[in-house]
Amino acid sequence: MIAAALLLSGEACAQPSSGGPLSLFDGTFTGSFSKGSQAAPSPQRPATSAQAQAAPAASSAAPPWSGEDGASGHPLMTASAIREAAANFENCVAAMWPDAARRNISQQSFQHFTAGLEPDLRIMDLMDSQPEFTKSIWDYLDILVNDNRLAKGREILAKYKPQFDAVEKAYGVDRYTIAAIWGIESNYSTQMGDRSVLQSTATLSCIGRRQKYFRDEFLSALEILHRGDLRPEQMRGSWAGAFGPTQFMPTAFKRYAVDADGDGRRDVVDNPADLIASTANNLKKDGWQPGRSWGYEVVVPPGFNYMLADRAKAMTIAQWEHLGLKRADGQAFPHAGDKAYLLAPAGAEGPGFLMLQNFRVIMKYNPAKAYALAIGHFADRLRGGSPFVQPWPRQERELSRAERLELQQLLAQRGFYRGTPDGQFGGQTREALRGFQASIGAPADGFASSDVLERLRGR
């Protein structure tokens, strides 16, 4: 599950910051690449999203828990702590009844839906997984934005045209973006995950390092079932509890799900009208600007100061034009007064992007820059747009975890990095890398290439 991996990687902090560095891409795409460093969770989805074809969904045939300490080093992730918490699982679940009652869940519902629950300890390995290698952003985009998925997306847009028409009118949210989220999150409902949301969130509520966060998700799942919006068999998804074609966490469901067809249920799993409207409602409430793009691919001029490529350094389009940036397709920018920031996800050797408000909204849905870029690009392609104009530096290889750790250690030895080397690249690592690049006269783009590592090694 590729987007899930992104979320769990340290990149995804804005949403729910769900778990440790379970990422195929960690350190490649984001500013706060430290989900493993555990920023406070935000409301949306912690750890799942796009079950892309690159990896199979979890299933009952998944391997058992390894019985080993978690890689995060958290005291609640030691093997002994996990075993102790698992032994107390039944009592832990029962102890949540008073909280459930305060949410107007009946005792009958609580007992019915929690009866027979057992912990899924395999989740502990998934929460603390540390991949040796990551994927590049261009590989990520190749996987998620492909001809087959585009063809299916166009079918979906045609099949549910009345629903998309109604939603665009009611919420002002672009249909192509909703269709892109649907396609990337679950490959159009074909890869949604098959773990019980109740079992997963109950496990995480009682075992491991994210118990407070997941207790709210577990109780919210019980509320959904008690109210009758969904049935238990519909609430199956990722190991972290996201479910449905556009991967709602239970707490996000409570905030954003709507009954679009008036049947009395908010069914974001099997009812296309509710699914499309609920996803649009999510984006609208997060600040979607109707009639505006997510951003533009731009050509960055030679000698550009890449210290300006920072989410915190937004300027008007006119100001970026004054600095020499132009749209890669040669067209004029339609709104010179729009505020945007520059993203250079592959450094000076790759394409640049000016990101607008709607890109920030997509980042709230899933706070991985690579994910948000894939959504924006996929939406443009569904709309009839062309592939990106500029080439990616495909000759570059992604650093292994050991190399990422070494890079941080070498930056620290030279006085550029003051954090604790952990092999995960966040904003602090990028700033340190930029400082080193500037000191040697290289473009300070913060891109961790093998060449930069060699320069740090003194070779």
C-alpha positions in Angstrom: 0.0 0.0 0.0 2.1 2.8 -1.3 0.3 5.9 -0.1 -0.2 4.2 3.2 3.5 3.8 3.3 4.0 7.5 2.6 1.7 8.3 5.4 3.5 6.2 7.9 6.9 7.3 6.7 7.8 10.4 8.6 6.4 12.4 5.9 2.9 12.2 6.9 2.5 14.2 10.0 -0.2 16.6 9.2 -2.9 14.0 9.0 -2.8 11.5 11.7 0.8 10.9 11.9 0.1 7.4 12.4 3.0 5.4 13.0 6.6 4.7 12.7 8.6 4.9 9.5 6.8 2.3 7.5 7.6 3.9 4.2 8.7 2.9 0.8 9.6 6.5 0.3 10.7 8.0 3.5 13.0 10.9 3.3 12.2 11.5 -0.3 9.3 13.8 -0.5 8.5 15.8 2.6 9.2 18.5 4.9 8.5 16.8 8.2 9.6 13.4 7.2 9.4 12.1 10.7 6.2 10.3 11.2 8.6 8.1 13.1 9.4 11.0 15.3 5.8 11.3 16.2 4.4 14.6 15.6 1.0 15.1 17.2 -1.7 13.4 15.1 -4.1 15.3 13.1 -7.6 14.2 12.2 -7.5 12.4 8.9 -6.0 9.1 8.0 -2.9 7.7 9.7 -1.6 5.1 7.7 -3.1 3.7 4.7 -4.5 5.3 1.7 -3.6 4.2 -1.7 -3.4 0.5 -1.9 -1.4 0.7 -5.1 -0.7 -2.3 -7.2 2.9 -2.4 -6.0 1.9 -4.2 -2.8 -0.9 -6.5 -1.8 -3.4 -5.6 0.8 -3.2 -7.2 4.2 -5.1 -10.4 4.6 -5.8 -13.2 7.0 -2.8 -15.0 5.5 -0.5 -12.3 6.7 2.5 -13.5 8.7 2.2 -13.5 12.5 3.9 -11.0 14.8 7.6 -11.4 14.7 7.9 -11.3 18.5 10.7 -8.7 18.3 11.1 -5.3 19.7 9.9 -2.5 17.5 12.4 -0.5 15.5 11.3 2.8 17.0 12.8 2.0 20.4 9.7 3.2 22.2 9.2 1.5 25.6 5.7 0.5 24.6 7.1 -1.2 21.5 9.4 -3.7 23.3 8.4 -7.3 22.9 7.8 -7.7 26.6 5.5 -4.6 26.7 3.6 -5.8 23.7 3.0 -9.3 25.3 2.0 -7.7 28.6 -0.5 -5.4 26.9 -1.9 -8.2 24.8 -2.5 -10.3 27.8 -4.6 -7.4 29.2 -6.4 -6.7 26.0 -9.8 -7.9 27.0 -9.7 -5.8 30.2 -8.5 -2.8 28.2 -11.4 -3.0 25.8 -13.9 -3.4 28.6 -12.4 -0.4 30.4 -13.5 1.8 27.4 -17.2 1.2 28.1 -17.6 4.5 30.2 -16.1 6.5 27.3 -18.4 4.7 24.9 -21.4 5.5 27.1 -20.5 9.2 27.1 -20.7 9.0 23.3 -24.3 7.7 23.6 -23.3 4.2 22.5 -25.7 1.7 24.1 -24.3 -1.0 26.3 -26.0 -3.5 24.0 -24.1 -2.1 21.0 -20.8 -2.0 22.9 -21.1 -5.6 24.0 -22.2 -6.8 20.6 -19.5 -5.1 18.6 -16.7 -5.9 21.0 -17.6 -9.5 21.7 -14.8 -11.8 20.7 -12.3 -9.1 19.7 -8.7 -10.3 19.9 -5.6 -8.3 19.3 -3.8 -8.4 15.9 -0.2 -8.2 17.0 1.1 -8.3 13.4 0.2 -4.6 13.4 3.1 -4.0 15.8 5.6 -5.0 13.1 3.8 -2.9 10.5 3.8 0.2 12.8 7.5 0.0 13.4 8.7 -1.3 10.0 11.9 0.3 8.8 12.5 -0.2 5.1 16.1 -0.5 3.8 15.4 1.3 0.6 13.0 4.0 -0.5 11.4 4.8 -3.9 12.0 7.9 -5.9 9.2 10.3 -6.5 9.2 9.5 -10.2 8.8 5.8 -9.5 6.0 6.6 -7.1 4.3 8.7 -9.8 4.8 6.0 -12.5 3.1 3.5 -10.2 0.1 5.6 -9.3 -0.5 7.6 -12.5 -0.6 5.1 -15.3 -2.7 4.4 -18.4 -4.8 1.7 -16.8 -5.8 3.8 -13.8 -6.5 6.8 -16.1 -8.8 4.6 -18.2 -10.7 3.4 -15.2 -10.9 6.9 -13.8 -12.6 8.1 -17.0 -15.1 5.2 -16.8 -15.9 6.2 -13.2 -16.4 9.9 -14.2 -18.8 8.8 -17.0 -20.6 6.2 -14.9 -21.3 8.6 -12.0 -21.7 11.8 -13.9 -25.0 12.8 -12.2 -23.4 12.4 -8.8 -20.3 14.3 -9.8 -22.5 17.1 -11.3 -24.4 17.4 -8.1 -21.4 17.4 -5.9 -19.6 20.1 -8.0 -22.6 22.3 -7.7 -23.1 21.7 -4.0 -19.5 21.8 -2.8 -17.5 23.6 -5.6 -14.9 20.8 -5.5 -13.4 19.7 -8.8 -14.7 16.2 -9.9 -11.3 15.2 -11.3 -9.6 15.7 -8.0 -12.3 13.5 -6.3 -11.9 10.8 -8.9 -8.1 11.0 -8.6 -8.3 10.5 -4.8 -10.6 7.5 -5.4 -8.2 6.0 -7.9 -5.0 6.5 -5.9 -6.5 5.6 -2.5 -8.0 2.3 -3.6 -7.5 1.8 -7.3 -11.2 2.5 -7.7 -12.5 0.3 -4.9 -10.5 -2.8 -5.8 -7.8 -2.5 -3.1 -9.2 -1.1 0.1 -7.6 -3.4 2.6 -9.3 -6.3 4.4 -8.5 -5.9 8.0 -11.3 -5.3 10.5 -11.3 -1.6 11.4 -12.6 -2.5 14.9 -9.9 -5.1 15.5 -7.2 -2.9 14.2 -8.2 0.2 16.1 -8.9 -1.8 19.3 -5.4 -3.4 19.0 -3.8 0.0 18.6 -5.9 1.5 21.4 -4.5 -1.0 23.9 -1.1 -2.0 22.6 1.9 0.0 21.3 2.9 3.7 21.2 -0.2 5.4 19.8 -2.9 4.3 22.2 -4.4 7.7 23.0 -4.8 8.5 19.3 -6.3 5.2 18.3 -8.7 5.1 21.3 -10.5 8.0 19.7 -10.5 6.1 16.4 -11.9 2.9 18.0 -14.6 4.7 19.9 -15.5 6.6 16.7 -15.8 3.3 14.8 -18.2 2.0 17.5 -20.3 5.2 17.1 -20.5 4.6 13.3 -21.7 1.0 13.9 -24.1 1.9 16.7 -25.7 4.6 14.5 -26.1 2.1 11.7 -24.3 4.1 8.9 -22.2 1.0 8.1 -22.1 -2.6 9.0 -19.0 -4.3 10.5 -18.3 -6.2 7.2 -18.1 -2.8 5.4 -15.6 -1.5 7.9 -12.6 -3.3 6.6 -9.4 -1.5 5.5 -5.8 -0.8 6.4 -4.1 -2.0 9.5 -4.4 1.5 10.9 -8.1 1.7 10.4 -8.7 3.7 7.2 -11.5 2.2 5.2 -13.6 2.7 2.0 -12.7 3.7 -1.5 -11.3 7.1 -0.4 -9.9 5.8 2.9 -11.7 7.6 5.7 -10.4 7.1 9.3 -13.4 6.7 11.7 -12.8 10.2 13.2 -12.7 11.7 9.7 -15.9 9.9 8.8 -17.6 11.6 11.7 -16.5 15.0 10.6 -17.1 14.8 6.9 -19.4 11.9 5.9 -22.7 13.0 4.4 -25.9 11.3 3.4 -26.1 12.6 -0.2 -29.1 10.5 -1.3 -31.2 10.9 1.8 -31.5 7.2 2.6 -30.7 7.8 6.3 -27.2 6.3 6.1 -23.8 7.8 5.4 -22.4 4.9 3.4 -18.9 5.9 2.1 -18.1 2.3 1.2 -20.8 1.0 -1.2 -22.9 4.1 -2.0 -21.2 6.2 -4.8 -23.4 9.3 -4.0 -22.4 9.4 -0.4 -18.8 8.5 -1.2 -18.3 11.3 -3.7 -20.1 13.9 -1.6 -18.3 13.0 1.6 -14.9 13.3 -0.1 -15.9 16.6 -1.6 -17.2 17.8 1.8 -13.8 16.9 3.3 -11.9 19.0 0.8 -14.4 21.9 1.0 -14.1 22.1 4.8 -10.3 22.0 4.5 -10.3 25.1 2.4 -10.8 24.1 -1.3 -10.9 27.0 -3.7 -13.4 26.4 -6.5 -12.2 27.0 -10.0 -8.6 27.1 -9.1 -5.7 24.7 -9.9 -3.6 22.8 -7.4 -0.4 24.3 -9.0 1.8 24.5 -12.0 4.8 22.8 -13.4 7.5 25.5 -13.8 10.9 25.9 -15.4 13.4 27.1 -12.8 16.1 29.3 -14.3 19.8 28.5 -13.9 21.5 30.0 -10.9 18.2 30.1 -9.0 18.4 30.4 -5.2 16.9 27.2 -4.0 16.7 28.4 -0.5 13.4 30.0 -1.7 12.0 26.5 -2.4 10.3 26.3 0.9 6.6 25.9 1.9 7.0 28.8 4.4 8.2 31.1 1.6 5.1 31.7 -0.4 5.0 34.6 -2.9 2.6 35.8 -5.5 2.8 34.3 -9.0 3.9 37.7 -10.3 6.8 37.7 -7.8 7.9 34.2 -8.9 7.7 35.3 -12.5 9.9 38.3 -11.6 12.5 35.7 -10.4 12.5 34.0 -13.8 10.0 31.1 -13.3 7.9 30.2 -16.2 5.2 27.6 -16.8 6.7 24.5 -18.4 4.0 24.3 -21.0 4.7 27.8 -22.2 1.2 29.1 -21.2 0.6 32.2 -19.1 -0.2 32.0 -15.5 -4.0 32.8 -15.2 -4.0 34.5 -11.8 -0.8 36.6 -11.1 -2.0 37.5 -7.6 -2.3 33.9 -6.3 0.1 33.0 -3.6 2.2 29.9 -4.2 5.3 28.2 -2.9 8.0 26.4 -4.9 8.5 22.7 -4.6 11.5 21.0 -6.1 11.0 17.4 -5.1 14.0 16.1 -7.1 16.3 19.1 -6.6 17.8 21.4 -9.2 18.0 18.5 -11.8 14.3 17.9 -11.8 11.1 19.9 -12.5 9.8 22.6 -10.3 6.2 23.2 -9.2 4.4 26.3 -7.8 1.9 25.0 -5.3 -1.3 26.9 -4.6 -4.0 26.7 -1.9 -5.6 23.6 -3.3 -2.3 21.7 -3.1 -2.2 22.5 0.6 -5.8 21.2 0.9 -4.8 17.9 -0.7 -1.9 17.8 1.8 -4.4 18.0 4.6 -6.1 14.9 3.1 -2.8 13.1 3.1 0.3 15.0 4.2 2.8 13.5 1.8 4.0 15.8 -0.9 4.5 13.0 -3.3 0.9 11.8 -2.7 -0.5 15.3 -3.2 1.6 15.8 -6.4 0.2 12.5 -7.7 -3.3 13.5 -6.9 -3.0 16.9 -8.7 -1.2 15.4 -11.7 -3.7 12.5 -11.9 -6.6 15.0 -11.8 -5.0 17.0 -14.6 -4.6 13.9 -16.7 -8.2 12.9 -16.2 -9.2 16.4 -17.3 -7.2 15.8 -20.6 -3.9 17.4 -19.6 -0.5 16.2 -20.7 2.2 14.4 -18.7 4.8 16.5 -17.0 7.0 18.3 -19.5 10.4 18.2 -17.9 12.3 15.0 -17.3 13.1 13.6 -13.8 16.7 12.8 -12.9 16.2 9.0 -13.4 19.9 8.4 -13.3 19.8 9.2 -9.6 19.3 6.3 -7.2 17.7 6.5 -3.8 20.0 6.2 -0.8 19.6 3.2 1.4 18.7 3.7 5.0 22.3 3.0 6.0 23.4 5.7 3.6 20.8 8.2 4.8 22.0 7.6 8.4 25.6 8.1 7.3 24.7 11.3 5.5 23.1 12.7 8.7 26.1 11.7 10.7 28.5 13.3 8.3 26.4 16.5 8.3 26.5 16.5 12.1 30.3 16.1 12.1 30.6 19.1 9.9 28.3 21.1 12.1 25.3 21.4 9.8 23.0 18.9 11.5 22.0 19.1 15.1 19.4 16.4 15.4 19.8 12.8 16.2 20.7 10.7 13.1 18.0 8.2 12.5 18.0 7.6 8.7 14.8 9.6 8.2 14.9 12.9 6.3 12.8 15.7 7.6 13.0 19.5 7.4 16.0 19.6 9.8 18.0 17.2 7.6 17.1 19.2 4.4 18.1 22.5 6.0 21.4 20.9 7.1 21.9 19.5 3.6 21.2 22.9 2.0 23.8 24.5 4.3 26.4 22.0 3.2 25.5 22.4 -0.5 25.8 26.2 -0.2 29.2 25.9 1.5 30.6 24.0 -1.5 29.0 26.2 -4.1 26.4 23.6 -5.2 22.7 24.5 -5.7 21.2 24.4 -2.2 18.2 22.3 -3.2 18.3 19.9 -0.2 18.2 16.9 -2.5 20.0 13.9 -1.0 21.8 12.5 -4.1 24.5 10.0 -4.1 26.8 12.7 -5.3 26.2 14.8 -2.2 27.0 11.8 -0.1 30.2 11.3 -1.9 31.1 15.0 -1.4 30.4 14.7 2.3 32.7 11.7 2.4 35.4 13.9 0.9 35.7 11.9 -2.2 
